[in-house]
Amino acid sequence: MSRFGTSAFGQLIVRLVLVSRWAMVPLFVGLAVALLLLVIAFLRTLWMFGTHLFVLDETQVIMALLSLIDLVLVGGLLVIMIQSGYENFVEKIDRRQATNSPEWMTRISFSGLKLKLFASLLAISAITLLKALMRLEVDVSEVQVRWLMAANVIFVVAYAVLALTDRFAHADERTEE
């Protein structure tokens, strides 16, 4: 039983807490709009890459491709956040009505969501580091590369800690059953 018991005030608090999740909906809609803007940015980058392909050197081609990959990873990150965030924080999506919904969306847990998000961030960080290493002789200082490497190491360590924590938490859940 809650601290407030079954009083009208207690029921109002519970109702307010349950309804507050709907405040997340405009945030997810905003992320969907951001995804559309990202698609436009991707197409613009792809167009610029295609129209300048024959005047780019090898390093510039690789940099352009890495930029496209970076945009795709951010797009994937947005899709994961929008769909699984909505299901985890607002309400379950009825898969009978959403027949074109990806199968993996029915299987992702909050723990899996955290790991997928972290893996995407780690990949984006690694691509940023690779792009900086490729520009090292041109316009990136060694200090910037060191900071990017430190950030990458922090992401890897944090990902490992998160994965281990989740593994131990699930092991504890299995032993309690």
N, C-alpha and C positions, 0 to 999 in steps of 0.2 A: 504494500500500500504506500502511496506517496506521502510526503510530509504534509500536504494540504488535505489529505483524506479525500472524502467524497463531497466536499463543500462545493458550492457554486463557483467560488473563487478558484478552487483547485481545478475544477473541470475547465474553467476558462483558460487557465494557464496551460493545461495540457493541450487544449484545442489550439491555442495560439502557437505553441511549440510545433505541433503537427502541421499547421497551415503555413508556418514560416518557411518551410522547404520550397514553397512555390515562388519565393523571392529569388530563387536561383534561376528560374526560367528565363528572365530577360538576359541574364549573363550567358546562358547557353545559346540563346538566339544571337547575341552579340558575337559569340565565337563563330557561329555559322556564317554571319556576315563577314567576319574576319577571314574565314576560309575562302569565301568568294573573292575577296580582295587579294588573298594570297594566290589564287588561281590566275587572276589578272596579272599579278607581278611575275608569276612563273611564265605566262605566255609572253609577256614583254621581254623577259630575260631570254627566253627561247628565240624570239624573233630577232633580238639584237645579236645573239650568238650565231644564228643562221645567216643573217645578212652580212656579218663581218668575218665569217669563217675563213675565207680565203686570204685575209690579211693578218690573221692571228698566228702567233708562233705557237710552238708546242705547249709551253707553259701556260699561255693564255687560254688555249683550248681546254687544258685540264682544269684550270681555274673556273672557266665557264661551266664545265660539266659538274664540278664540285658545288658550284652555286646552285645549279638545278637540283642536284641531289639534296642539298641543304633545304631548299624550299619544299621538296617532296617529304622530307622527314618532318619538317614543321607542320605540313599539311596532315600527315599521319597522326602526329601528336594532337592536333586540333580535333580530328575525327574521334580519336580515342577519348579525349576529354569530353567532347559534346555527347557522344552516345552513351558511354559507360557512366559518365558523370550524371547525366539525366537519370539513368536507371538506378544508380546508387543513391542519389540524393533527392530525387523528386518522385518518380514512380516507375514501376516496371512497364516496359513497352510490350503490348500484346502482340506476340509474334504471329498470331493468326491473321491480324489485320495488317501487319508489316511484313508481307511475304518476301519482300526483296531485302530484308535485313540480313546482314552477315551472320552466319552460323556461330562464329566465335563470340558474338555479343551475348549469347545466352549462357556462355560458360565462363566469362571473365568475372572474377571476384574483385573485391576492393583491394585485396593484397596483390592480385595479378595486375590490376590497374596501376598500382604504384610501381611495380617492377617494369611494366611496359613504358610508363612515362619516364622513369629513370633511364631505361635503356635508350629511349629516343633522345633524351637530353645528352646522354653520354655519346651517342653517335654524332649529334650536332656539334658537340664540343670537340670531338676528334676531327671532324671535317674542318672546323674553324682552325684548329691547330695545324692541320695539314696545309690549309691555304696560307697560313702565316709562314710556315716553313718554306713554302714555295716562293713567297714574296720576300724572304729574308734578305736577299741581296739588293732588293729594289727599295722597299719602303717600310719594312718592319724591323724594329730593333730587337737585339738579343734579349733585352729586358722584357719586352712584350711577349716574346716566345717563351721565356721562363715562366711568366705569369700564366700563360695559356697551358703550359705543361703542368704547372702546379694545380690549376683548376681541373685539368683532366685527371690527375692523380687523385684529387679530392673526390671527383665524381666516381672514379673506380672504387675507391675505398668506401665511400658512402653507399654505393650500389651493393658492394659485398656485405657490408654491415646490415643493410636493409634485407637482403636475401637471406642472410643467416638468421636474423631476428624473426623473419616470417617463417623460416623452416623450424626454428625452435618453438615458436608459438603454435604452429600446426602440430608439432610433435607432442606438445603439452595437451592440446585439444584431443589428440588421438588417445593419449594415456588416460585422460579423464573419462572417456566413453566406455 
